[in-house]
Amino acid sequence: MLLTDSEQSQYRSRGFVVKDCVFSERECASFREGAQRAEARLLGRILESAAIEYRLDGNRFVDLDDVTVQFEHTSVNNRLRVVEPVNEVEPLFDRLLDDPRLCEPMRQIVSCEHLALWTAKLNFKHPRVGSGFGWHQDAPYWMHDSEHVEKLPNVMVLFDDANADNGCFRVIDGSHRAGCLPGCEDGRQLQGFYTHPDCVDESAQVLIEAPAGSAIFFDPYIVHGSGANLSDLPRRAIIITYQPAGFTALKSGRVREIR
């Protein structure tokens, strides 16, 4: 469960490390079923309730209590893009937060014996309609809500095989060492959350193609993104962000200690 010395060294120097096939195919099948349940449950709640709907850069968002739902940019059939925090929607993913295969490496990375949840996002990446994520760092999203952004590492768990065709996760190798980089100035509402192109060395890009069940640990300062899903297969994944114990989660304002 623990990161080896070599894996810890890679995380520090490159800003990420990949552990293949941490979860079994049976577990991945249950994660995929959980994603379907979460999507169906949220679409039902949105239809039945007075949800708060709004647009950012022309894209549709809905807030349901402490949960934010992003819809696909070009979808005409209510396909979801992101749900955050998904552990508030689907109990399977709440239990996943405590899995030692994720928590033990995170304790090493944070250098803290006891952890709490910061946030947990479910990315759907539906076939043919799953949009990409532009180059960005997590730190600019979170620096106004946390005073310890450097202690908010992420782990992405792949529910499906990930490759270039279905929009796999990608990083700019070693970019975390530059700290918080300037944002874009292109007039978008969310311009500041995207890393300025002048600060992105695409020659250092790494496409992380990995099998279902793999876990990708990555630094909150690393520049990362993903391509669009151009394939006929989904590329679902959850991204869980941990923090030292005792601090409240990003959206709920409640402390979710890791057991």
Summary of the structure (lengths in Angstrom):
residues: 259
radius of gyration: 17.2
end to end distance: 15.8
largest distance: 51.1
contacts: 834
relative contact order: 0.23
helix: 29%
strand: 27%
